[in-house]
């Protein structure tokens, strides 16, 4: 991605000023601060302690997968998928070490779950937030939940089905309940990390309440900054935490914004909508285009480009919800379909676990096709 961004600048496809302007500072700040929180959870040992406490209650493999998938899915709808990706990667790798389950399968579980679960919330991911703010909804939180929670529950069950299908050993997995007896490594840092989690939960809850009351929610970068503040200010290990920040992923995102700016300026996405004509604003077409085109321009830029086209075409709530669903489950098709996938894959690489493009797509392709069918059928009934 970095080479692509450099190529865009060298060839003049994107001017240096436009390249700087294209980088979403809010997302970069959000990711940086969440990486600090994630590092604190991991370095303090609190993440392992929490993992053991929860894992000891699972009992069997199928129950473990069911709870993991739905917990990650619901969590992403509340805390945003990128947040769950940052915190969840070391968590599921810890689960893999504790249980002997395949780390690659658990990484797939996390990736598919945080992507799928985020569909049902206007704050579940950045593209949903764009749709919610520009889609003409009178009450986006309630509308998203009522319209998209049922098909999303079915889509999460499909995730469980495919995970058990590709790894039958999970059916026979038994969880040792004694693994819950784990203590934290750094009590002081653990207390600060716990405070950061509480701050995130409280501010997210405040955002949801403000949205329900018709107010303006707290920006996600601001939430992340407030959560990271105690760690940077009060922890004696602040430099260790900064060293643990996933800098390569931050560079990847900055480069991605530059590449997407080049694609946007080419007018390719708008041209596809124009070529398809009226058929492009039907629910099946919107979901299909969202899945396919998000692989080339990423889902957030795709939604940003598609929204004004669909608004001008007079698309109603069902069409806007289709845009949110299609562009989001695009992340289940390939690694590059969602930013949360990149966070998970890069985080796993740093910890010695490799999950390749085709290994992801081998499961993601049939899963995405079935999930797309569920959302198309459901939204057609609205």
ABEGO torsion letter per residue (X at the ends): XAAAAAAAAAAGABBAAAAAAABBAAAAAAAAAAAAAAAAAAAAGAAAAAAAAAAAAAGBAAAAAAAAAAAAAAAAAAAEAAAAAAAAAAAAAAAAAAAGBBAAAAAAAAAAAAAAAAAABAAABAAAAAAAAAAGBABAAAAAAAAAAAAAAAAAAAAAAAAAAABAAAAABBBBAAAABBBBABAAAAAAAAAAAAAAAAAAAAAAAAAAAGBBBBBAAAAAAAAAAAAAAABAAAAAAAAABBAAAAAAAAAAAAAAAAAAAAGAAAAAAAAAEAAAABAAAAAAAAAAAAAAAEAAAAAAAAAAAAAAAGBBAAAAAAAAAAAAAAAAABAAABAAAAAAAAAAAAAGBBBBAAAAAAAAAAAAAAAAAAAAAAAAAX
